[in-house]
Amino acid sequence: MEIALTLSDELGASLGENADAVSRIALEALAVEGYRSGKLSAFQVRQLLGHESRWETEDFLAAHDVWPGITAEELEAELRGLEKLRSA
């Protein structure tokens, strides 16, 4: 899929040095929001941005305050499971 954005030269210059830089900024913003909303997985973000490793994607997401990992509910379930093992 190809998507085109039209920006004034002034606005484009405010966002980046050139069209390629602005395109990358827009792509990264799409990846962050897609992950934050749950529409994209970390693997899909990795594919979208062309990262070479899972760690590069996790670093990217963490740098944008979108922490990959488990939810609070998943953590609580894990803790309950560990507690059961501990008391057995």
MOPAC internal coordinates of N, CA, C and O (Angstrom, degrees):
PM7 1SCF
backbone

  N    0.0000 0     0.00 0     0.00 0    0    0    0
  C    1.4400 1     0.00 0     0.00 0    1    0    0
  C    1.5196 1   108.19 1     0.00 0    2    1    0
  O    1.2310 1   121.33 1   -42.59 1    3    2    1
  N    1.2974 1   115.06 1   137.41 1    3    2    1
  C    1.4545 1   119.85 1   177.66 1    5    3    2
  C    1.5215 1   108.41 1  -115.17 1    6    5    3
  O    1.2310 1   121.25 1   -45.90 1    7    6    5
  N    1.3246 1   115.21 1   134.10 1    7    6    5
  C    1.4615 1   121.33 1  -179.71 1    9    7    6
  C    1.5245 1   107.91 1  -125.16 1   10    9    7
  O    1.2310 1   120.79 1   -45.11 1   11   10    9
  N    1.3261 1   116.10 1   134.89 1   11   10    9
  C    1.4632 1   120.60 1   179.01 1   13   11   10
  C    1.5147 1   109.66 1  -116.35 1   14   13   11
  O    1.2310 1   120.75 1   -43.00 1   15   14   13
  N    1.3149 1   116.17 1   137.00 1   15   14   13
  C    1.4617 1   123.03 1   175.81 1   17   15   14
  C    1.5171 1   108.32 1  -115.21 1   18   17   15
  O    1.2310 1   120.78 1   -39.92 1   19   18   17
  N    1.2991 1   116.11 1   140.08 1   19   18   17
  C    1.4590 1   120.49 1   176.58 1   21   19   18
  C    1.5203 1   108.05 1  -114.19 1   22   21   19
  O    1.2310 1   121.18 1   -60.12 1   23   22   21
  N    1.3312 1   115.35 1   119.88 1   23   22   21
  C    1.4594 1   122.11 1   179.40 1   25   23   22
  C    1.5194 1   109.12 1  -126.06 1   26   25   23
  O    1.2310 1   120.64 1   -28.51 1   27   26   25
  N    1.3047 1   116.38 1   151.49 1   27   26   25
  C    1.4643 1   118.36 1   172.76 1   29   27   26
  C    1.5215 1   108.00 1   -66.45 1   30   29   27
  O    1.2310 1   120.55 1   -25.47 1   31   30   29
  N    1.3226 1   116.55 1   154.53 1   31   30   29
  C    1.4613 1   120.32 1   178.62 1   33   31   30
  C    1.5227 1   111.01 1   -58.95 1   34   33   31
  O    1.2310 1   120.78 1   142.53 1   35   34   33
  N    1.3216 1   116.10 1   -37.47 1   35   34   33
  C    1.4684 1   120.34 1  -179.49 1   37   35   34
  C    1.5306 1   110.95 1   -64.82 1   38   37   35
  O    1.2310 1   120.42 1   133.98 1   39   38   37
  N    1.3258 1   116.80 1   -46.02 1   39   38   37
  C    1.4580 1   120.23 1   179.23 1   41   39   38
  C    1.5303 1   110.54 1   -66.65 1   42   41   39
  O    1.2310 1   120.51 1   137.04 1   43   42   41
  N    1.3177 1   116.63 1   -42.96 1   43   42   41
  C    1.4572 1   120.48 1   177.84 1   45   43   42
  C    1.5182 1   111.70 1   -58.89 1   46   45   43
  O    1.2310 1   120.49 1   137.56 1   47   46   45
  N    1.3232 1   116.66 1   -42.44 1   47   46   45
  C    1.4648 1   120.94 1   179.17 1   49   47   46
  C    1.5231 1   111.12 1   -65.17 1   50   49   47
  O    1.2310 1   120.17 1   148.26 1   51   50   49
  N    1.3268 1   117.27 1   -31.74 1   51   50   49
  C    1.4598 1   120.74 1   178.33 1   53   51   50
  C    1.5247 1   111.34 1   -68.02 1   54   53   51
  O    1.2310 1   120.84 1   150.66 1   55   54   53
  N    1.3259 1   115.99 1   -29.34 1   55   54   53
  C    1.4627 1   120.47 1  -176.90 1   57   55   54
  C    1.5272 1   113.68 1   -87.02 1   58   57   55
  O    1.2310 1   119.92 1   149.10 1   59   58   57
  N    1.3042 1   117.75 1   -30.90 1   59   58   57
  C    1.4610 1   118.75 1  -176.85 1   61   59   58
  C    1.5086 1   112.06 1  -167.47 1   62   61   59
  O    1.2310 1   121.72 1    -6.80 1   63   62   61
  N    1.3118 1   114.32 1   173.20 1   63   62   61
  C    1.4622 1   121.32 1  -176.84 1   65   63   62
  C    1.5183 1   112.96 1   -70.79 1   66   65   63
  O    1.2310 1   120.90 1   144.60 1   67   66   65
  N    1.3372 1   115.88 1   -35.40 1   67   66   65
  C    1.4612 1   119.79 1  -177.13 1   69   67   66
  C    1.5305 1   109.33 1  -153.02 1   70   69   67
  O    1.2310 1   120.69 1    -0.55 1   71   70   69
  N    1.3116 1   116.28 1   179.45 1   71   70   69
  C    1.4688 1   121.20 1  -176.93 1   73   71   70
  C    1.5270 1   111.87 1   -60.78 1   74   73   71
  O    1.2310 1   120.09 1   142.10 1   75   74   73
  N    1.3247 1   117.44 1   -37.90 1   75   74   73
  C    1.4658 1   120.03 1   179.55 1   77   75   74
  C    1.5301 1   111.00 1   -64.67 1   78   77   75
  O    1.2310 1   120.59 1   139.77 1   79   78   77
  N    1.3237 1   116.48 1   -40.23 1   79   78   77
  C    1.4662 1   120.16 1   179.21 1   81   79   78
  C    1.5238 1   110.29 1   -66.05 1   82   81   79
  O    1.2310 1   119.76 1   138.36 1   83   82   81
  N    1.3170 1   118.07 1   -41.64 1   83   82   81
  C    1.4578 1   121.65 1   179.27 1   85   83   82
  C    1.5227 1   109.80 1   -66.71 1   86   85   83
  O    1.2310 1   119.99 1   140.77 1   87   86   85
  N    1.3206 1   117.63 1   -39.23 1   87   86   85
  C    1.4672 1   121.03 1   177.48 1   89   87   86
  C    1.5216 1   110.64 1   -60.97 1   90   89   87
  O    1.2310 1   120.43 1   138.39 1   91   90   89
  N    1.3259 1   116.77 1   -41.61 1   91   90   89
  C    1.4627 1   120.35 1   179.74 1   93   91   90
  C    1.5213 1   110.84 1   -66.22 1   94   93   91
  O    1.2310 1   120.32 1   139.22 1   95   94   93
  N    1.3242 1   117.00 1   -40.78 1   95   94   93
  C    1.4601 1   121.05 1   177.80 1   97   95   94
  C    1.5238 1   110.07 1   -60.04 1   98   97   95
  O    1.2310 1   120.24 1   135.35 1   99   98   97
  N    1.3246 1   117.15 1   -44.65 1   99   98   97
  C    1.4652 1   121.44 1   179.67 1  101   99   98
  C    1.5254 1   110.83 1   -64.83 1  102  101   99
  O    1.2310 1   120.09 1   138.84 1  103  102  101
  N    1.3287 1   117.43 1   -41.16 1  103  102  101
  C    1.4608 1   121.48 1   179.68 1  105  103  102
  C    1.5252 1   110.86 1   -64.40 1  106  105  103
  O    1.2310 1   120.52 1   137.39 1  107  106  105
  N    1.3217 1   116.61 1   -42.61 1  107  106  105
  C    1.4585 1   120.46 1   178.75 1  109  107  106
  C    1.5232 1   111.14 1   -65.52 1  110  109  107
  O    1.2310 1   120.19 1   140.34 1  111  110  109
  N    1.3294 1   117.24 1   -39.66 1  111  110  109
  C    1.4693 1   120.56 1   177.87 1  113  111  110
  C    1.5247 1   110.29 1   -63.73 1  114  113  111
  O    1.2310 1   120.27 1   140.64 1  115  114  113
  N    1.3162 1   117.08 1   -39.36 1  115  114  113
  C    1.4602 1   121.73 1   176.76 1  117  115  114
  C    1.5216 1   110.47 1   -62.93 1  118  117  115
  O    1.2310 1   120.38 1   137.51 1  119  118  117
  N    1.3196 1   116.88 1   -42.49 1  119  118  117
  C    1.4628 1   121.41 1   179.59 1  121  119  118
  C    1.5302 1   110.94 1   -64.48 1  122  121  119
  O    1.2310 1   120.18 1   135.32 1  123  122  121
  N    1.3167 1   117.25 1   -44.68 1  123  122  121
  C    1.4670 1   121.27 1  -179.78 1  125  123  122
  C    1.5252 1   110.42 1   -62.24 1  126  125  123
  O    1.2310 1   120.25 1   130.93 1  127  126  125
  N    1.3176 1   117.13 1   -49.07 1  127  126  125
  C    1.4679 1   120.05 1  -178.15 1  129  127  126
  C    1.5216 1   111.04 1   -68.10 1  130  129  127
  O    1.2310 1   120.08 1   143.35 1  131  130  129
  N    1.3191 1   117.45 1   -36.65 1  131  130  129
  C    1.4593 1   120.42 1   176.94 1  133  131  130
  C    1.5121 1   112.09 1   -62.27 1  134  133  131
  O    1.2310 1   120.54 1   138.91 1  135  134  133
  N    1.3215 1   116.57 1   -41.09 1  135  134  133
  C    1.4708 1   120.61 1   178.22 1  137  135  134
  C    1.5229 1   110.62 1   -70.64 1  138  137  135
  O    1.2310 1   120.69 1   134.90 1  139  138  137
  N    1.3362 1   116.28 1   -45.10 1  139  138  137
  C    1.4715 1   121.15 1  -178.58 1  141  139  138
  C    1.5296 1   110.86 1   -58.75 1  142  141  139
  O    1.2310 1   120.34 1   140.52 1  143  142  141
  N    1.3309 1   116.96 1   -39.48 1  143  142  141
  C    1.4607 1   120.90 1  -177.45 1  145  143  142
  C    1.5256 1   112.94 1   -82.31 1  146  145  143
  O    1.2310 1   120.52 1   171.99 1  147  146  145
  N    1.3275 1   116.61 1    -8.01 1  147  146  145
  C    1.4540 1   120.20 1  -179.72 1  149  147  146
  C    1.5168 1   113.60 1    85.42 1  150  149  147
  O    1.2310 1   120.02 1  -174.73 1  151  150  149
  N    1.3185 1   117.56 1     5.27 1  151  150  149
  C    1.4683 1   120.94 1   179.94 1  153  151  150
  C    1.5282 1   111.95 1   -80.24 1  154  153  151
  O    1.2310 1   120.58 1   157.47 1  155  154  153
  N    1.3278 1   116.50 1   -22.53 1  155  154  153
  C    1.4699 1   121.48 1   177.68 1  157  155  154
  C    1.5242 1   109.32 1  -123.11 1  158  157  155
  O    1.2310 1   120.96 1   -39.61 1  159  158  157
  N    1.3189 1   115.77 1   140.39 1  159  158  157
  C    1.4610 1   120.93 1   173.44 1  161  159  158
  C    1.5321 1   108.26 1   -85.67 1  162  161  159
  O    1.2310 1   120.69 1   -11.14 1  163  162  161
  N    1.3205 1   116.28 1   168.86 1  163  162  161
  C    1.4664 1   120.15 1   176.43 1  165  163  162
  C    1.5222 1   110.08 1   -60.90 1  166  165  163
  O    1.2310 1   120.54 1   143.61 1  167  166  165
  N    1.3341 1   116.57 1   -36.39 1  167  166  165
  C    1.4625 1   119.63 1   178.30 1  169  167  166
  C    1.5291 1   110.94 1   -64.21 1  170  169  167
  O    1.2310 1   120.31 1   139.28 1  171  170  169
  N    1.3184 1   117.02 1   -40.72 1  171  170  169
  C    1.4634 1   120.19 1   178.84 1  173  171  170
  C    1.5271 1   111.20 1   -67.20 1  174  173  171
  O    1.2310 1   120.54 1   143.10 1  175  174  173
  N    1.3318 1   116.58 1   -36.90 1  175  174  173
  C    1.4704 1   119.87 1   175.12 1  177  175  174
  C    1.5226 1   109.23 1   -62.29 1  178  177  175
  O    1.2310 1   120.57 1   137.34 1  179  178  177
  N    1.3208 1   116.51 1   -42.66 1  179  178  177
  C    1.4692 1   120.99 1   178.80 1  181  179  178
  C    1.5262 1   110.92 1   -58.93 1  182  181  179
  O    1.2310 1   120.72 1   135.08 1  183  182  181
  N    1.3272 1   116.23 1   -44.92 1  183  182  181
  C    1.4652 1   120.27 1   178.60 1  185  183  182
  C    1.5251 1   111.13 1   -64.56 1  186  185  183
  O    1.2310 1   120.68 1   134.57 1  187  186  185
  N    1.3319 1   116.31 1   -45.43 1  187  186  185
  C    1.4587 1   121.71 1  -177.24 1  189  187  186
  C    1.5222 1   111.84 1   -59.62 1  190  189  187
  O    1.2310 1   120.78 1   138.77 1  191  190  189
  N    1.3244 1   116.12 1   -41.23 1  191  190  189
  C    1.4650 1   120.61 1  -175.84 1  193  191  190
  C    1.5221 1   113.85 1   -93.56 1  194  193  191
  O    1.2310 1   120.34 1   173.62 1  195  194  193
  N    1.3332 1   116.95 1    -6.38 1  195  194  193
  C    1.4599 1   120.15 1   178.63 1  197  195  194
  C    1.5158 1   113.89 1    72.09 1  198  197  195
  O    1.2310 1   120.30 1  -151.07 1  199  198  197
  N    1.3186 1   117.03 1    28.93 1  199  198  197
  C    1.4657 1   119.74 1   178.40 1  201  199  198
  C    1.5249 1   109.67 1   -70.24 1  202  201  199
  O    1.2310 1   121.34 1   -33.63 1  203  202  201
  N    1.3127 1   115.03 1   146.37 1  203  202  201
  C    1.4559 1   119.85 1  -177.74 1  205  203  202
  C    1.5201 1   113.27 1   -85.44 1  206  205  203
  O    1.2310 1   120.45 1   160.12 1  207  206  205
  N    1.3363 1   116.75 1   -19.88 1  207  206  205
  C    1.4584 1   118.67 1  -178.42 1  209  207  206
  C    1.5204 1   110.74 1  -141.47 1  210  209  207
  O    1.2310 1   122.10 1   -19.56 1  211  210  209
  N    1.3018 1   113.59 1   160.44 1  211  210  209
  C    1.4653 1   120.76 1   175.31 1  213  211  210
  C    1.5250 1   110.11 1   -60.76 1  214  213  211
  O    1.2310 1   121.04 1   142.55 1  215  214  213
  N    1.3301 1   115.63 1   -37.45 1  215  214  213
  C    1.4672 1   120.71 1  -177.51 1  217  215  214
  C    1.5165 1   110.92 1   -65.81 1  218  217  215
  O    1.2310 1   120.09 1   143.22 1  219  218  217
  N    1.2990 1   117.43 1   -36.78 1  219  218  217
  C    1.4662 1   121.09 1   177.79 1  221  219  218
  C    1.5318 1   109.74 1   -62.55 1  222  221  219
  O    1.2310 1   121.01 1   139.61 1  223  222  221
  N    1.3306 1   115.68 1   -40.39 1  223  222  221
  C    1.4662 1   120.27 1   178.43 1  225  223  222
  C    1.5218 1   110.59 1   -67.89 1  226  225  223
  O    1.2310 1   120.04 1   136.49 1  227  226  225
  N    1.3183 1   117.52 1   -43.51 1  227  226  225
  C    1.4673 1   119.82 1   178.60 1  229  227  226
  C    1.5245 1   111.16 1   -63.09 1  230  229  227
  O    1.2310 1   120.12 1   140.23 1  231  230  229
  N    1.3231 1   117.38 1   -39.77 1  231  230  229
  C    1.4676 1   120.42 1   176.75 1  233  231  230
  C    1.5280 1   110.45 1   -63.07 1  234  233  231
  O    1.2310 1   120.35 1   137.39 1  235  234  233
  N    1.3227 1   116.93 1   -42.61 1  235  234  233
  C    1.4627 1   121.90 1   178.35 1  237  235  234
  C    1.5269 1   110.47 1   -59.85 1  238  237  235
  O    1.2310 1   120.52 1   130.02 1  239  238  237
  N    1.3293 1   116.61 1   -49.98 1  239  238  237
  C    1.4627 1   120.40 1  -178.62 1  241  239  238
  C    1.5251 1   111.46 1   -63.26 1  242  241  239
  O    1.2310 1   120.47 1   137.90 1  243  242  241
  N    1.3206 1   116.71 1   -42.10 1  243  242  241
  C    1.4659 1   120.49 1   178.82 1  245  243  242
  C    1.5328 1   110.82 1   -63.63 1  246  245  243
  O    1.2310 1   120.18 1   140.83 1  247  246  245
  N    1.3243 1   117.26 1   -39.17 1  247  246  245
  C    1.4643 1   121.39 1   179.07 1  249  247  246
  C    1.5249 1   111.78 1   -64.20 1  250  249  247
  O    1.2310 1   120.73 1   158.03 1  251  250  249
  N    1.3217 1   116.22 1   -21.97 1  251  250  249
  C    1.4625 1   121.17 1   179.24 1  253  251  250
  C    1.5383 1   111.28 1  -105.12 1  254  253  251
  O    1.2310 1   120.86 1  -159.86 1  255  254  253
  N    1.3228 1   115.95 1    20.14 1  255  254  253
  C    1.4690 1   122.90 1   177.95 1  257  255  254
  C    1.5221 1   113.46 1    56.61 1  258  257  255
  O    1.2310 1   121.02 1  -145.92 1  259  258  257
  N    1.3046 1   115.66 1    34.08 1  259  258  257
  C    1.4662 1   121.75 1   173.93 1  261  259  258
  C    1.5165 1   104.69 1  -120.26 1  262  261  259
  O    1.2310 1   121.01 1   -87.49 1  263  262  261
  N    1.3158 1   115.68 1    92.51 1  263  262  261
  C    1.4521 1   121.06 1  -170.98 1  265  263  262
  C    1.5120 1   111.56 1   -79.65 1  266  265  263
  O    1.2310 1   120.88 1   -62.87 1  267  266  265
  N    1.3253 1   115.92 1   117.13 1  267  266  265
  C    1.4631 1   118.21 1   174.90 1  269  267  266
  C    1.5214 1   110.05 1   -70.11 1  270  269  267
  O    1.2310 1   120.71 1   -28.39 1  271  270  269
  N    1.2797 1   116.25 1   151.61 1  271  270  269
  C    1.4496 1   119.33 1   177.31 1  273  271  270
  C    1.5081 1   112.01 1   137.48 1  274  273  271
  O    1.2310 1   121.62 1    20.10 1  275  274  273
  N    1.3045 1   114.50 1  -159.90 1  275  274  273
  C    1.4512 1   119.74 1  -174.08 1  277  275  274
  C    1.5256 1   111.11 1   -90.16 1  278  277  275
  O    1.2310 1   121.38 1   -21.75 1  279  278  277
  N    1.3194 1   114.96 1   158.25 1  279  278  277
  C    1.4579 1   120.55 1   177.76 1  281  279  278
  C    1.5249 1   109.50 1   -82.00 1  282  281  279
  O    1.2310 1   120.88 1   -10.55 1  283  282  281
  N    1.3133 1   115.92 1   169.45 1  283  282  281
  C    1.4671 1   120.67 1   178.09 1  285  283  282
  C    1.5278 1   110.19 1   -60.73 1  286  285  283
  O    1.2310 1   120.45 1   140.44 1  287  286  285
  N    1.3242 1   116.75 1   -39.56 1  287  286  285
  C    1.4683 1   120.58 1   179.50 1  289  287  286
  C    1.5304 1   111.04 1   -64.01 1  290  289  287
  O    1.2310 1   120.84 1   138.63 1  291  290  289
  N    1.3294 1   115.99 1   -41.37 1  291  290  289
  C    1.4643 1   119.90 1   178.55 1  293  291  290
  C    1.5305 1   110.71 1   -65.20 1  294  293  291
  O    1.2310 1   120.46 1   140.74 1  295  294  293
  N    1.3168 1   116.73 1   -39.26 1  295  294  293
  C    1.4641 1   120.94 1   178.30 1  297  295  294
  C    1.5235 1   110.59 1   -64.02 1  298  297  295
  O    1.2310 1   120.23 1   136.38 1  299  298  297
  N    1.3201 1   117.16 1   -43.62 1  299  298  297
  C    1.4620 1   120.42 1   178.18 1  301  299  298
  C    1.5280 1   110.94 1   -61.03 1  302  301  299
  O    1.2310 1   120.18 1   138.47 1  303  302  301
  N    1.3162 1   117.26 1   -41.53 1  303  302  301
  C    1.4642 1   120.85 1   178.38 1  305  303  302
  C    1.5301 1   110.43 1   -63.41 1  306  305  303
  O    1.2310 1   120.33 1   138.80 1  307  306  305
  N    1.3246 1   116.98 1   -41.20 1  307  306  305
  C    1.4625 1   121.19 1   177.72 1  309  307  306
  C    1.5300 1   110.48 1   -62.38 1  310  309  307
  O    1.2310 1   120.72 1   136.59 1  311  310  309
  N    1.3111 1   116.23 1   -43.41 1  311  310  309
  C    1.4671 1   120.35 1   179.74 1  313  311  310
  C    1.5272 1   111.77 1   -64.27 1  314  313  311
  O    1.2310 1   120.46 1   139.97 1  315  314  313
  N    1.3315 1   116.73 1   -40.03 1  315  314  313
  C    1.4685 1   119.75 1   176.70 1  317  315  314
  C    1.5239 1   110.54 1   -62.23 1  318  317  315
  O    1.2310 1   120.52 1   138.58 1  319  318  317
  N    1.3315 1   116.62 1   -41.42 1  319  318  317
  C    1.4589 1   120.78 1   177.58 1  321  319  318
  C    1.5113 1   112.01 1   -62.71 1  322  321  319
  O    1.2310 1   120.34 1   137.18 1  323  322  321
  N    1.3122 1   116.96 1   -42.82 1  323  322  321
  C    1.4696 1   121.03 1   178.26 1  325  323  322
  C    1.5227 1   111.36 1   -64.85 1  326  325  323
  O    1.2310 1   121.08 1   140.75 1  327  326  325
  N    1.3343 1   115.54 1   -39.25 1  327  326  325
  C    1.4616 1   119.58 1   177.91 1  329  327  326
  C    1.5249 1   111.39 1   -62.36 1  330  329  327
  O    1.2310 1   120.45 1   140.62 1  331  330  329
  N    1.3219 1   116.74 1   -39.38 1  331  330  329
  C    1.4665 1   121.11 1   177.64 1  333  331  330
  C    1.5195 1   110.37 1   -62.72 1  334  333  331
  O    1.2310 1   120.75 1   136.86 1  335  334  333
  N    1.3312 1   116.17 1   -43.14 1  335  334  333
  C    1.4730 1   119.79 1   179.18 1  337  335  334
  C    1.5256 1   110.76 1   -64.54 1  338  337  335
  O    1.2310 1   120.92 1   140.10 1  339  338  337
  N    1.3042 1   115.84 1   -39.90 1  339  338  337
  C    1.4613 1   120.76 1  -177.89 1  341  339  338
  C    1.5276 1   112.10 1   -66.01 1  342  341  339
  O    1.2310 1   120.44 1   143.16 1  343  342  341
  N    1.3239 1   116.76 1   -36.84 1  343  342  341
  C    1.4545 1   120.34 1  -177.48 1  345  343  342
  C    1.5318 1   112.41 1   -85.72 1  346  345  343
  O    1.2310 1   119.86 1   173.10 1  347  346  345
  N    1.3182 1   117.87 1    -6.90 1  347  346  345
  C    1.4689 1   120.58 1  -178.94 1  349  347  346
  C    1.5141 1   112.54 1   -78.71 1  350  349  347
  O    1.2310 1   120.10 1   180.00 1  351  350  349

